[in-house]
Amino acid sequence: MRLFKLAISVFLIVFAATALSACADDDFMSVAPKDPGERALGGPAASVAAYRMSVGDKVRVTVFGTTPLINEYTIDETGSISIAPMGPIVVKNTTPAEAADLIAKDYAQAGLYRDPKVTVDVLTYGPFYMLGEVTKPGEFQYRPGMSLFAAVASAGGYTYRANRGRVFIRRANEAVETEYDLDSDIAILPGDVIRVPELHL
């Protein structure tokens, strides 16, 4: 009986160690792998028009009237910009065109303009983040048109342990990360959290 219990204990220890080893590369909650083509460089998902703004972005709001009213704002931690006299307007997760429509409606409801024409332009973007098997993990300034390979270079390149065949990315507006197999370079967006996994031989 004692030998039987010992055998069961050894089995459980080996099983747990195997499970932990299998999960070591998946510290984050991940969803099913996606086609890297969804992040094609220069593709629709990476275009400025389709970009959904996030915390830290600096934007210019222009209201066209007798004299254009031009102001610059940084999207705060609540996802808002504060436009006097209306107060905070939530623009996080909106495209520049959608944000312009929201601001125009607020101006009209406040009675400040009868039919306001508003444009929103992103001046500077929020940062992206590199984690995992890169030389210098951390926060980095985004540049329009940035690719994964350029992002890795910003972090000092891959470590010798890096798996260069796949990457995990969590978008600024998403709760989980997504796995991409790397057959070619892919687009990076502001707010992305990029994790380079370790290569298991």
C-alpha positions in Angstrom: 0.0 0.0 0.0 2.8 2.3 0.9 4.5 1.6 -2.5 1.2 2.3 -4.3 0.9 5.7 -2.6 4.5 6.5 -3.5 3.9 5.6 -7.1 0.8 7.8 -7.2 2.8 10.7 -5.7 5.6 10.4 -8.2 3.1 10.3 -11.1 1.4 13.5 -9.9 4.7 15.3 -9.6 5.8 14.3 -13.1 2.4 15.3 -14.5 2.5 18.7 -12.8 6.0 19.4 -14.1 5.0 18.4 -17.6 2.0 20.7 -17.5 4.0 23.6 -16.2 6.6 23.1 -18.9 3.9 23.1 -21.6 2.4 26.3 -20.3 5.7 28.1 -19.6 5.5 29.9 -23.0 1.9 30.9 -22.4 2.0 33.2 -19.4 -0.7 35.4 -20.9 -4.2 34.3 -21.8 -4.1 33.7 -25.5 -6.7 33.2 -28.2 -6.4 31.0 -31.3 -3.6 31.9 -33.8 -4.5 34.4 -36.4 -3.4 35.0 -40.0 -0.5 37.5 -40.1 -2.2 38.9 -43.2 -4.6 40.6 -40.9 -1.7 42.8 -39.9 -0.2 43.3 -43.4 2.1 46.3 -43.7 0.2 49.1 -45.3 -3.1 47.1 -45.0 -6.5 48.4 -43.9 -6.0 47.3 -40.3 -2.8 49.4 -40.1 -4.1 52.5 -41.8 -4.4 55.9 -40.1 -8.1 56.2 -41.1 -8.9 52.8 -39.4 -6.8 53.5 -36.4 -8.8 53.5 -33.1 -7.3 56.1 -30.8 -6.0 55.2 -27.4 -4.7 56.7 -24.1 -1.6 58.8 -24.7 -2.4 59.9 -28.2 -2.0 63.6 -28.9 -4.7 65.0 -31.2 -5.5 68.3 -33.0 -9.2 69.3 -33.1 -10.2 71.9 -35.7 -13.6 73.4 -35.6 -14.4 75.3 -38.8 -16.5 78.5 -38.4 -16.0 82.2 -39.3 -12.6 81.7 -37.7 -11.2 78.2 -37.4 -10.8 77.1 -33.7 -7.7 74.8 -33.4 -6.7 73.1 -30.1 -4.4 70.2 -29.2 -5.3 67.6 -26.5 -3.8 64.4 -25.1 -6.1 61.5 -24.5 -6.1 61.0 -20.7 -6.3 57.8 -18.6 -10.1 57.9 -18.8 -9.9 57.9 -22.6 -11.2 61.4 -22.8 -10.2 64.9 -23.9 -11.5 68.0 -22.1 -12.9 70.6 -24.5 -14.2 73.7 -22.8 -17.0 74.5 -22.1 -18.4 71.0 -22.8 -16.1 69.1 -20.5 -14.7 65.5 -21.1 -15.5 63.7 -24.3 -14.6 60.0 -24.5 -12.7 59.4 -27.7 -10.8 56.2 -26.8 -11.6 53.3 -29.2 -12.9 55.7 -31.9 -11.4 56.6 -35.2 -10.5 60.2 -35.9 -13.6 60.6 -38.0 -15.8 59.1 -35.4 -14.3 61.4 -32.7 -14.9 64.4 -35.0 -18.6 63.5 -35.2 -18.9 63.1 -31.4 -17.3 66.5 -30.9 -19.5 68.2 -33.5 -22.6 66.8 -31.8 -21.5 68.1 -28.4 -20.8 71.6 -29.9 -24.2 71.6 -31.5 -26.0 70.4 -28.3 -24.2 73.1 -26.3 -25.5 75.7 -28.8 -22.1 77.0 -29.6 -22.3 76.1 -33.4 -25.4 75.6 -35.5 -23.8 73.1 -37.9 -20.2 72.6 -36.8 -17.6 71.0 -39.1 -14.9 69.3 -37.1 -11.8 67.4 -38.0 -9.5 65.3 -35.7 -5.9 64.6 -36.6 -3.5 62.4 -34.6 -0.3 64.3 -34.0 1.6 61.8 -32.0 0.7 58.3 -31.0 0.8 56.5 -27.6 3.6 54.0 -27.0 3.9 50.3 -27.6 5.4 47.8 -25.3 8.0 45.0 -25.8 8.1 42.0 -23.4 9.7 38.6 -23.4 12.9 37.5 -25.3 14.2 40.9 -26.4 17.4 42.6 -25.1 15.7 45.6 -23.6 12.0 45.1 -22.8 10.0 48.2 -22.0 8.0 51.1 -23.4 8.8 52.6 -26.8 7.6 55.5 -29.0 5.4 54.4 -31.9 6.1 55.7 -35.4 3.5 55.5 -38.2 4.1 52.5 -40.4 6.1 50.6 -37.8 6.6 46.9 -38.3 7.4 44.1 -35.9 11.0 43.8 -37.0 11.4 47.6 -36.4 9.8 47.2 -33.0 12.2 44.4 -32.0 15.1 46.5 -33.2 13.9 49.3 -30.9 14.2 46.9 -28.0 17.8 45.9 -28.9 16.9 42.9 -30.9 16.2 39.3 -30.0 17.9 37.4 -27.2 19.5 34.0 -28.1 16.6 32.3 -26.5 13.9 34.0 -28.7 11.5 32.1 -30.8 11.6 34.1 -34.1 8.9 32.1 -35.7 5.9 33.5 -33.7 4.9 36.4 -31.6 2.0 37.2 -29.2 0.3 40.7 -29.4 -2.4 42.2 -27.3 -4.0 45.3 -28.8 -4.6 48.4 -26.6 -8.4 47.9 -26.8 -8.4 44.1 -26.3 -8.3 42.0 -23.1 -6.3 39.0 -24.4 -3.3 38.5 -26.6 -3.3 36.8 -30.1 -0.6 34.5 -31.5 0.8 35.1 -34.9 3.1 32.8 -36.9 5.8 34.8 -38.5 6.4 34.0 -42.2 7.0 37.7 -42.9 7.0 41.1 -41.2 3.7 42.4 -39.7 2.3 45.8 -38.7 2.5 47.2 -35.2 -0.1 49.7 -33.8 0.1 52.1 -30.9 -0.7 50.6 -27.6 0.3 47.1 -28.7 1.8 44.8 -26.0 4.2 42.6 -27.9 5.6 39.4 -26.3 8.4 37.4 -27.9 8.3 33.9 -26.6 11.2 31.6 -25.7 12.3 28.9 -28.1 11.9 25.5 -26.7 14.2 23.0 -28.3 
